[in-house]
Amino acid sequence: MLLSFAVFAQKRQTDREFDGLKGAVKSVLTERADYRNISKKAGEINRRRESEITYDAKGSRLTWKYYDYRSGDLFDSVRYQLLDGDKISIYEKVDSPNRITAKIDAPEKSANPDSRYTYKLKYKFDDAGNVREEAWYQTDGKLWLRYVYNAKDNQTEELVYDADGKLNQKMIHIYDAKQNETETVFYDVKTDKPDGAEFFQYLEFDAKGNWTKRIVSESDGKSRSLIQSRELMYRTLTYY
């Protein structure tokens, strides 16, 4: 029984796999560029950093840095660790430009806060070992947000609930045969009807099969004829 449990535990989806990455990825730097028709020719302008994620050798997320959409300067920095068997996230204060100075204090409404982290993350997995639910807890142990993922065939429904169980967001992610996301449909949670959509066209991949360049287009979610190219995304990946 102990051996069976160990084998099952090893099959659980890692952060790196959950993020859709193939191979022993160490870091991913993502950049965006506006995609516009320039002199009647498609072109890009204003390429800048969007995010950078690092993983340990086993695929657990270590850091996640976010960059300002316009300037490309670092504005948010998160570290991930294990604490008492649970994953925790530690948000760091960033002084512009690009200087991390301290850990962000606990949320203001948090009573008797645990100063060791900003959020504690707890997971549930399905029978295949894939992430089924991710719950975020504040430093006083109270639930803040809950993400639920319902995967079937080439689609995954993503639902986001607040602490009271109210549905805040709903999205449907659609994938191709190689598990590259081709479309995300956003829903109005009040009407449960599509409210917008993003479409992804892949242009370049690296030797491991991870995409390194794609076009992002959008529509209002009601008519595919209204699809408009919006931006180019680039990824630079390193491996162990």
C-alpha positions as a printed Julia matrix, in Angstrom:
240×3 Matrix{Float64}:
   0.0    0.0     0.0
   2.85   2.38    0.79
   4.44   1.61   -2.57
   1.15   2.2    -4.38
   0.71   5.55   -2.63
   4.24   6.6    -3.58
   3.65   5.75   -7.22
   0.37   7.66   -7.2
   2.01  10.69   -5.59
   4.72  10.73   -8.24
   2.07  10.99  -10.96
   0.58  14.19   -9.59
   0.76  17.11  -11.98
   3.62  19.51  -11.31
   3.37  23.29  -11.56
   5.43  23.11  -14.73
   3.06  20.57  -16.31
   0.04  22.57  -15.16
   1.53  25.57  -16.98
   1.55  23.5   -20.18
   5.33  23.14  -20.49
   7.2   20.18  -21.96
  10.56  18.95  -20.71
  12.73  20.05  -17.78
  12.06  23.78  -18.1
  14.03  25.96  -15.68
  12.72  29.41  -16.62
  10.31  31.1   -19.01
  10.59  34.76  -19.98
   7.47  36.02  -21.78
   7.4   39.21  -23.86
   4.56  40.95  -25.67
   4.52  43.28  -28.66
   1.6   45.23  -30.13
   0.58  43.77  -33.46
  -0.7   46.4   -35.89
  -1.12  47.06  -39.57
   1.69  49.47  -40.38
   1.56  50.98  -43.88
  -0.85  48.2   -44.86
   1.6   45.57  -43.63
   1.31  43.58  -40.43
   4.04  44.48  -37.98
   4.95  44.74  -34.31
   5.79  47.67  -32.08
   6.63  48.23  -28.43
   8.03  44.81  -27.49
   8.41  44.57  -23.69
   8.61  42.04  -20.89
   5.42  40.6   -19.43
   6.5   37.93  -16.94
   9.26  35.55  -15.89
   8.7   32.23  -14.11
  11.32  29.9   -12.64
  10.97  26.23  -11.59
  13.07  23.82   -9.59
  14.34  20.58  -11.12
  11.2   18.69  -10.04
   8.86  21.19  -11.71
   7.68  23.19   -8.7
   7.27  26.92   -9.27
   9.92  28.99   -7.46
   9.34  32.59   -8.54
   6.92  34.57  -10.68
   7.74  38.13  -11.7
   5.3   40.47  -13.45
   6.29  43.49  -15.51
   4.42  46.72  -16.23
   2.41  46.42  -19.46
   3.61  49.75  -20.83
   7.09  50.34  -19.42
   8.32  46.77  -18.99
   9.51  47.57  -15.45
   9.13  44.99  -12.69
   6.08  45.76  -10.53
   5.19  42.47   -8.81
   7.35  39.64   -7.47
   6.24  36.36   -5.88
   8.27  33.56   -4.27
   6.93  30.05   -3.62
   7.98  27.69   -0.82
   6.7   24.74    1.19
   5.5   25.32    4.76
   4.14  22.53    6.95
   3.49  20.47    3.82
   1.56  23.21    2.01
   2.71  25.52   -0.75
   2.89  29.18    0.22
   3.31  32.33   -1.84
   5.3   35.3    -0.57
   4.61  38.6    -2.31
   7.52  41.03   -2.32
   7.47  44.81   -2.37
   8.97  46.34   -5.51
  10.31  49.88   -5.58
  10.41  51.23   -9.12
  12.4   50.64  -11.11
  13.02  46.93  -10.68
  14.2   46.84   -7.06
  12.78  44.35   -4.54
  12.95  45.77   -1.01
  10.8   43.7     1.35
   8.04  41.13    1.81
   4.5   42.49    1.55
   2.65  42.41    4.87
  -0.45  40.29    5.41
  -3.78  41.55    3.99
  -5.28  44.34    6.11
  -8.45  42.4     6.97
  -6.5   39.38    8.16
  -6.88  38.76   11.91
  -4.01  37.14   13.84
  -1.93  36.84   10.69
   0.85  34.33   10.09
   3.69  36.59    8.97
   5.55  33.78    7.2
   3.54  34.03    3.98
   1.04  36.07    1.98
  -1.2   33.2     0.8
  -1.32  29.48    1.47
  -2.29  27.26   -1.47
  -4.08  23.93   -1.1
  -4.76  21.52   -3.96
  -7.09  18.71   -4.92
  -6.31  16.29   -7.76
  -8.44  14.11  -10.01
  -7.91  10.37  -10.52
  -5.34  11.06  -13.26
  -3.27  13.23  -10.9
  -4.17  16.5   -12.59
  -5.0   19.62  -10.59
  -8.75  19.71   -9.96
  -8.89  22.58   -7.47
  -6.6   25.29   -6.11
  -7.71  27.15   -2.98
  -6.05  30.34   -1.72
  -6.07  31.0     2.03
  -5.17  34.25    3.76
  -2.75  34.49    6.66
  -5.53  34.06    9.22
  -6.49  30.72    7.66
  -9.64  32.0     5.97
 -10.45  31.06    2.39
  -9.98  33.9    -0.14
 -10.42  32.38   -3.62
 -11.04  28.94   -5.07
 -10.19  27.85   -8.62
 -11.94  24.76  -10.01
 -10.81  23.04  -13.22
 -13.09  20.64  -15.08
 -11.21  18.93  -17.92
 -12.94  16.91  -20.63
 -11.51  15.9   -24.01
  -9.76  18.97  -25.46
 -11.4   21.52  -23.17
 -10.95  22.74  -19.6
 -13.57  24.77  -17.79
 -12.04  27.19  -15.27
 -14.31  28.52  -12.51
 -13.27  31.08   -9.89
 -15.26  31.35   -6.64
 -14.93  33.85   -3.8
 -14.86  32.93   -0.11
 -18.69  32.88    0.02
 -18.92  30.43   -2.86
 -20.06  33.04   -5.38
 -18.91  32.48   -8.96
 -16.75  35.42  -10.06
 -15.24  34.21  -13.33
 -15.82  31.49  -15.89
 -13.57  30.56  -18.81
 -13.31  27.69  -21.28
  -9.81  26.8   -22.51
  -9.63  24.83  -25.78
  -6.53  22.87  -26.87
  -5.22  21.24  -30.03
  -3.94  17.66  -30.31
  -0.52  18.73  -28.95
  -2.08  20.42  -25.91
  -1.36  23.95  -27.13
  -4.16  26.33  -26.15
  -5.93  27.6   -29.26
  -8.81  29.52  -27.72
 -10.06  30.96  -24.42
 -13.74  31.9   -24.16
 -14.78  34.28  -21.37
 -18.31  34.13  -19.94
 -20.64  36.6   -18.28
 -21.32  34.81  -15.0
 -24.77  36.42  -14.69
 -26.07  35.18  -18.05
 -23.65  32.26  -18.59
 -23.17  33.48  -22.17
 -19.86  34.17  -23.97
 -18.61  37.68  -23.31
 -15.34  37.64  -25.27
 -12.67  35.34  -26.62
  -8.95  35.13  -27.33
  -7.42  33.03  -30.12
  -3.84  31.8   -30.38
  -1.95  31.08  -33.61
   1.44  29.43  -33.14
   4.35  30.5   -35.32
   7.48  29.02  -33.74
   8.44  26.19  -31.35
  11.7   25.13  -29.74
  13.26  21.65  -29.91
  11.25  20.46  -26.89
   7.92  21.39  -28.48
   7.27  24.49  -26.37
   6.02  27.48  -28.32
   8.31  30.5   -28.6
   6.17  32.82  -30.75
   2.42  33.18  -31.23
  -0.2   35.68  -32.37
  -3.02  36.64  -30.01
  -6.34  37.68  -31.58
  -9.63  38.61  -29.99
 -13.37  38.85  -30.63
 -16.48  39.69  -28.67
 -17.14  35.99  -28.24
 -20.34  36.08  -30.26
 -19.0   36.08  -33.82
 -15.77  34.61  -35.13
 -15.97  37.03  -38.05
 -14.96  39.84  -35.66
 -11.55  38.31  -34.85
  -8.8   40.95  -34.76
  -5.06  40.39  -34.32
  -3.93  42.19  -31.18
  -0.41  41.24  -30.18
   2.57  38.95  -30.6
   3.92  36.93  -27.7
   7.48  35.62  -27.39
   8.93  33.12  -24.94
  12.56  32.46  -24.1
  12.99  29.15  -22.25
  15.95  27.65  -20.4
  16.25  23.99  -19.35
  18.0   21.89  -16.71
